Amino acid sequence: MYKKMITPIKALALATVCLVGLSTAAMSEEDHHYGAHKGHDWEFGVSVGYVDLKTEGEEGTMLDFHIMKELDGDGLEKYFSVGVGAEVVFSHDNHYVAMVILAYHPTENIVLSVAPGFEWAKHDGETEREYVTHYEAVYNLDISEEYHIGPMIGYSKTKEAEDYTVGIHIGIPF
């Protein structure tokens, strides 16, 4: 049990140190203000993290890319973004995911998303494809107008498997 918990503990410790350092530097800027990325219609994002493949009894590393567009308007739609993403989980049997993303922004810094898609993985020498739903929560800290960074947690579920993710998200608005 101890060995299984050491990797996520190291990942969280590293994430905490990075976030404290970056947020301290960002807050010390004289002209810094939250919401610097608002007004940009698009975001390119990258997430890296630790994955617990619960059903398979394995651990892995995750790399995720997405591109999202904020919806236009002054009504309810201003709280949503849509996009596409791709993810790879590096483990004994790598998992590859392609998904469509719907994100909700309840506050300036919080992003909650649901992403249905397909996952490909080799099991017993054969590549299998399954429908997957991925849920994610991110807390963004604006570092500058060029990017934001923050912790993320995620959960993915297929018909037969589930996994949990913790990591760091970096967003680059454009």
C-alpha positions as CSV (number, residue, x, y, z in Angstrom):
1,M,0.0,0.0,0.0
2,Y,2.8,2.4,0.9
3,K,4.5,1.9,-2.5
4,K,1.3,2.6,-4.3
5,M,0.7,5.9,-2.5
6,I,4.3,7.3,-2.8
7,T,3.9,8.3,-6.5
8,P,0.8,10.4,-6.0
9,I,2.2,12.0,-2.8
10,K,5.4,13.0,-4.8
11,A,3.2,14.4,-7.6
12,L,1.1,16.5,-5.2
13,A,4.2,17.7,-3.4
14,L,5.8,18.8,-6.7
15,A,2.5,20.4,-7.8
16,T,2.2,22.3,-4.5
17,V,5.8,23.6,-4.7
18,C,5.4,24.7,-8.3
19,L,2.0,26.4,-7.7
20,V,3.2,28.3,-4.6
21,G,6.3,29.5,-6.5
22,L,4.4,30.6,-9.6
23,S,1.5,32.2,-7.7
24,T,3.9,34.1,-5.4
25,A,5.7,35.5,-8.4
26,A,2.5,36.3,-10.2
27,M,1.0,38.1,-7.2
28,S,4.1,40.2,-6.8
29,E,3.7,41.8,-10.3
30,E,2.5,45.4,-9.9
31,D,0.1,45.2,-12.8
32,H,-1.2,41.7,-12.1
33,H,-4.9,41.1,-12.1
34,Y,-7.1,38.0,-12.2
35,G,-9.0,37.3,-15.4
36,A,-6.1,38.3,-17.7
37,H,-7.1,35.5,-20.1
38,K,-10.7,36.7,-20.4
39,G,-11.5,38.2,-23.8
40,H,-9.5,35.4,-25.5
41,D,-11.8,33.2,-27.5
42,W,-9.6,30.1,-27.7
43,E,-7.4,28.1,-25.3
44,F,-4.7,25.5,-26.0
45,G,-4.2,23.4,-22.9
46,V,-1.8,20.7,-21.7
47,S,-2.2,18.6,-18.6
48,V,0.3,16.2,-17.1
49,G,-0.3,14.0,-14.1
50,Y,-0.5,10.7,-12.2
51,V,-3.1,8.1,-13.1
52,D,-4.4,5.3,-10.9
53,L,-5.9,2.7,-13.2
54,K,-8.1,1.3,-10.5
55,T,-9.7,-1.6,-12.4
56,E,-6.4,-2.7,-13.9
57,G,-4.5,-2.4,-10.6
58,E,-1.8,-0.2,-12.3
59,E,-0.4,3.3,-12.1
60,G,0.7,5.5,-14.9
61,T,1.5,9.0,-16.2
62,M,-1.0,11.0,-18.2
63,L,-0.4,13.6,-21.0
64,D,-3.5,15.5,-22.2
65,F,-3.9,18.1,-24.9
66,H,-7.0,20.1,-25.8
67,I,-8.2,23.1,-27.7
68,M,-11.3,24.9,-26.6
69,K,-13.4,27.8,-27.7
70,E,-15.5,30.0,-25.3
71,L,-19.1,30.4,-26.4
72,D,-20.1,33.9,-27.5
73,G,-22.9,35.8,-25.8
74,D,-23.9,37.7,-22.7
75,G,-26.4,35.1,-21.4
76,L,-25.8,31.7,-19.9
77,E,-23.6,30.6,-22.8
78,K,-20.8,32.9,-21.6
79,Y,-20.1,30.3,-18.9
80,F,-19.3,27.5,-21.3
81,S,-16.6,26.3,-23.7
82,V,-16.5,23.5,-26.2
83,G,-13.5,21.8,-27.8
84,V,-11.7,18.6,-28.6
85,G,-8.9,16.7,-26.8
86,A,-6.5,13.8,-26.9
87,E,-4.9,12.0,-24.0
88,V,-2.4,9.2,-23.6
89,V,-1.9,7.2,-20.4
90,F,1.5,5.7,-20.2
91,S,1.3,2.4,-18.3
92,H,2.0,-1.3,-18.9
93,D,-0.6,-1.1,-21.7
94,N,-0.8,2.5,-23.0
95,H,-4.3,4.0,-23.3
96,Y,-5.1,6.5,-26.0
97,V,-8.2,8.7,-25.8
98,A,-9.9,11.1,-28.3
99,M,-12.8,13.2,-26.9
100,V,-15.2,16.1,-27.4
101,I,-15.2,18.5,-24.4
102,L,-18.0,20.6,-22.8
103,A,-16.6,22.9,-20.1
104,Y,-18.5,25.0,-17.5
105,H,-16.8,28.0,-15.9
106,P,-18.8,28.7,-12.7
107,T,-16.2,31.2,-11.5
108,E,-13.3,33.0,-13.2
109,N,-10.8,30.3,-11.9
110,I,-12.8,27.1,-11.8
111,V,-13.4,24.9,-14.9
112,L,-15.6,21.8,-14.7
113,S,-15.7,19.6,-17.8
114,V,-17.3,16.5,-19.2
115,A,-15.7,14.8,-22.2
116,P,-17.2,11.8,-24.0
117,G,-15.0,10.0,-26.4
118,F,-13.3,6.7,-27.3
119,E,-10.4,5.0,-25.6
120,W,-8.0,2.5,-27.4
121,A,-5.8,0.1,-25.4
122,K,-4.1,-3.2,-26.0
123,H,-5.3,-6.0,-23.8
124,D,-4.1,-9.6,-24.3
125,G,-2.3,-8.6,-27.5
126,E,-5.4,-7.0,-29.1
127,T,-6.3,-3.4,-29.4
128,E,-9.7,-2.7,-28.0
129,R,-11.9,0.4,-28.4
130,E,-14.4,1.5,-25.8
131,Y,-16.6,4.5,-25.1
132,V,-15.3,6.6,-22.3
133,T,-16.6,9.5,-20.3
134,H,-14.0,11.8,-18.7
135,Y,-14.8,14.3,-15.9
136,E,-12.3,16.9,-14.8
137,A,-12.0,19.9,-12.4
138,V,-9.3,22.5,-12.8
139,Y,-8.5,25.6,-10.6
140,N,-6.6,28.1,-12.8
141,L,-4.2,30.7,-11.5
142,D,-3.5,33.5,-14.0
143,I,0.2,33.9,-14.3
144,S,0.1,36.4,-17.1
145,E,-2.0,37.2,-20.2
146,E,0.0,34.5,-22.0
147,Y,-0.9,31.5,-19.8
148,H,-2.5,30.2,-16.6
149,I,-1.7,27.1,-14.5
150,G,-3.4,25.1,-11.9
151,P,-4.1,21.8,-10.2
152,M,-6.5,19.3,-11.9
153,I,-8.3,16.2,-10.8
154,G,-10.1,13.8,-13.1
155,Y,-12.1,10.6,-13.3
156,S,-12.7,8.4,-16.4
157,K,-15.1,5.6,-16.8
158,T,-15.6,3.0,-19.5
159,K,-18.0,0.1,-19.4
160,E,-15.4,-2.1,-17.7
161,A,-12.8,0.2,-16.2
162,E,-12.3,3.4,-14.3
163,D,-9.3,5.6,-13.4
164,Y,-8.5,8.6,-11.3
165,T,-6.1,11.4,-12.2
166,V,-4.3,14.2,-10.3
167,G,-2.0,16.7,-12.1
168,I,-1.2,20.1,-13.4
169,H,-3.0,22.0,-16.2
170,I,-1.4,24.7,-18.2
171,G,-3.6,26.9,-20.4
172,I,-2.5,29.2,-23.2
173,P,-5.2,31.6,-24.3
174,F,-5.2,33.0,-27.8
